[in-house]
C-alpha cells in the first residue's frame, strides 16, 4: 500500500494549529484564572484531536477502493462526536474549565483555517496586482 503524502498546506495547518494554541494558552496563562487557561488548553487539544481524527477518517475513505466506504467513516465520525460531547459535558458540568475559555480553545482549528484562507487570498490579490 502506498502511503499518502501530506500536502504542504495540510502540514502548515497542523503546525499552525499548535502555534495558535500555544499563543492562546500562554496569553491566557499570564492574564486569566486557572479554569480559563485550562479551558483554552483542553479545548484546543479536543479541537486538534478531532481535526486529526477527521484526517484519518478521510484517508481511510480514500484508501478503500470497493465496498461500502461511507458507513464505516460515518460510524467513526459519530463515535468521535459522541466522545467529544461526553468529554465536554464532563468538563463543563464539573466546572473544571471556564466555558468561555473552552470555546476559545475549541476555536483553534477554525481560527487557523480563517487566517490561512485570508493569507491565501491576500497573496493571490497581491500577485494579481503585481502582474
C-alpha positions, 0 to 999 in steps of 0.5 A, a space after each residue: 500500500 502506498 502511503 499518502 503524502 501530506 500536502 504542504 498546506 495540510 502540514 502548515 495547518 497542523 503546525 499552525 494549529 499548535 502555534 495558535 494554541 500555544 499563543 492562546 494558552 500562554 496569553 491566557 496563562 499570564 492574564 486569566 484564572 486557572 479554569 480559563 487557561 485550562 479551558 483554552 488548553 483542553 479545548 484546543 487539544 479536543 479541537 486538534 484531536 478531532 481535526 486529526 481524527 477527521 484526517 484519518 477518517 478521510 484517508 481511510 475513505 480514500 484508501 478503500 477502493 470497493 465496498 461500502 466506504 461511507 458507513 464505516 467513516 460515518 460510524 467513526 465520525 459519530 463515535 468521535 462526536 459522541 466522545 467529544 460531547 461526553 468529554 465536554 459535558 464532563 468538563 463543563 458540568 464539573 466546572 473544571 474549565 471556564 466555558 468561555 475559555 473552552 470555546 476559545 480553545 475549541 476555536 483553534 482549528 477554525 481560527 487557523 483555517 480563517 487566517 490561512 484562507 485570508 493569507 491565501 487570498 491576500 497573496 493571490 490579490 497581491 500577485 494579481 496586482 503585481 502582474 
